Amino acid sequence: MPRLSREDLGYCMKWEKCLDCYQAGQDRHATERQKRRKLEIPCCRDHFYAYKNRVNQADAKKYARRSAEKRQKRLCARKGCKNNLIPQELLPPWIERRTCGLHSGFKAFGNNRTALLRFIIDHCLTPEERIGMIPQSVAYRRGDPFLLFGYRQGQGYTTVLFGATTLLSKFRRQNSERKLDHC
């Protein structure tokens, strides 16, 4: 891509000609405008999409590089998320390898996560498992027969698999009893 000159840009802006084609010695009408730094440059569709593809490829390479670095550190590659990864063998196959299990399909969760975490800790874990335990996540997709509960204990990360239908029915029953007690 040749260097922009003020005269070429002024001519192309005035007569609505493609700047890249004009610099190559062709005369094509500009149908699009592309943003290059602070300038909006007239261009034809071919040059517009070629420039857009180059920018998208650079963004994809940058994302791949950053997500590889995060995966090496065993962190979720989703932008802004700093959760640890759940081991892949415990996740269903439709979940991407580079997430912590709280995004995409698992994001829509009908119950209160903190209340469900508290319920699992109080009713489903043994006292030995509760010592020094920090709950990390609850992964559940509506209609699935299982629920994943992840927690950190010391330096290790543990994921426990529960049957979703029985656990959620117990949880809902307990919540409905609490609501009746408050009335």
N, C-alpha and C positions, 0 to 999 in steps of 0.2 A: 504494500500500500504506500504510494508516494506521499510525500509531505504536503500538507495543506498550504496553499498560498491564498492570500487575501483576495487577489484578483479572480482566481478560479472559483472560490467560494461565493464572491459577490455576483459573478456571472451566473452561476448555477442557481443561486437564490432568486435572482431577478427573472430568469427565463424558465425556472422550474425544470432544470436538467439534472440528471444523476451525476454527482460529483465524481464518483469512481469511474464511471463510463467516460466522462469528459476527460479525465486525466489519462485514460487509456486510449484516447483518440476516437471514441465513438460518440454518437449523439442520441441519447435515449431520454425519454420523458420521465420525470421523477413521480412516483406514485406514493411513496412512503417517506417518512422522516425518521432518521435514526439519531439517537443521542450519543454524541461522543464528547465526553467531559461536559463542558458547559454549552457546547454548540449543538444546534439541531440541524443536521445536514440532510439535504434532499437526496434521495437515492431511489433506484428501481427496486422491484421486489427481489430480484436475484441477489443483489448486494445486501439488501436489508436482511434477508433470511440467512445469508452466509455470515454476516456479522453477528446476528443473534445466536447462531449455532456455535460460533467461536466463544462467545461469552458464556453460553450454557455449558460447554465442555469444560471451560476453566472452572466454573462453579462446581461441576460434578467432581472434578479431580480434587478440588479443595475439600469438598465434603468427604470423599473417600479417604483422603489422607487423615483428616481429623477423626473420622469414625474409627479408622484402624488404630490410631493412637489411643482412643478411649477404650476400644475393645481389649487392647493389650493391657491396659490398667484394670480390666474387668469392670468398667463403668458403662452405663447406658449411653448409646451414641445419639440419642434424641437431643435436639437443641435445648439447652437450659436444664436438662435432667441430670442429676448427679447421683442417682441410685445405683446400687450394685446390680450386676446381671444375675438373673436366676439361671441355674444350670440348665442347658438346653435339653438334656435328656428328660427333664421333668416337665417341660413345656409341651403343649400340643403343637403339631407340625405347622399350623397356619400362622404362628407368631414368628416375627422376624428374629433372627439370631442376635441382632445388635440392640435389643431393647430389654428393659428390666421387667417387662410383662404388664406394665401399667398403662400402656399406650394402645391405640387403635381399638381392636375388638374388646380388650379388657377395660377400656376407659369407661364405657357405659356400665354403671353398676348401680342397681336400684336401691341398695341398702346403705346405711350409714357406715362407712369404712371403719371409723374409730370405734363405734359401738360394736361392730362385728369383731374387730381385733380384741377388744376387751373381753367379749364373750368367749372367744377361742382361748384366750390366755386363762380365763377363770375356770372354764368348764371342760376343756379338751386337753390341756397339757398337764403333765405330772409336775409335782413340786420341784423335782430335780431339774426339769427342763426350764422352769420359770426362773431359776437362780441365774442372775447376770444376763438375762435375755433382753434384747432390744428388738421389738417387732419392726419389720421392714415393710412388708406389703401383703396384700390379699389380692390374688389373681383369680378372677371368676368371670366367665362369659355366660350370659343368660342361656338357659337350656342345656348347659353342659352337666354331665353327671359328677363332676369333681370340682374341688376348690383348692387352690394352692395357697399356703400360708408360709411366708418366708420370714425368718428372724436371724439376727446375728447374736452369737454368743462367743465373747472373746474375739479371737481373730477369724473364727469360722463362720460360714453362712449355711444355714440349714433350711430346707424347704420341706414342709409336711403336706401330704396329700390327704384331703378329707372328702367323704361322700357329700356332695352338695345338697342333695334333696333332704337328707336327714338333718344335717347341720343347719341349713336355712330354716327348716320347719321348726326346729327347737328354738332358734334365734327369734323367729317371728312370734312363736308362742310366748316366749319370755317377754318380748316387747309389748305384746297385747296385754299380758297380765300386769306389767308395770303401768300401762296407761289406765287400766281399770282401777288400780290402787290409787292413782292420783285423783280420780274423779270423786 
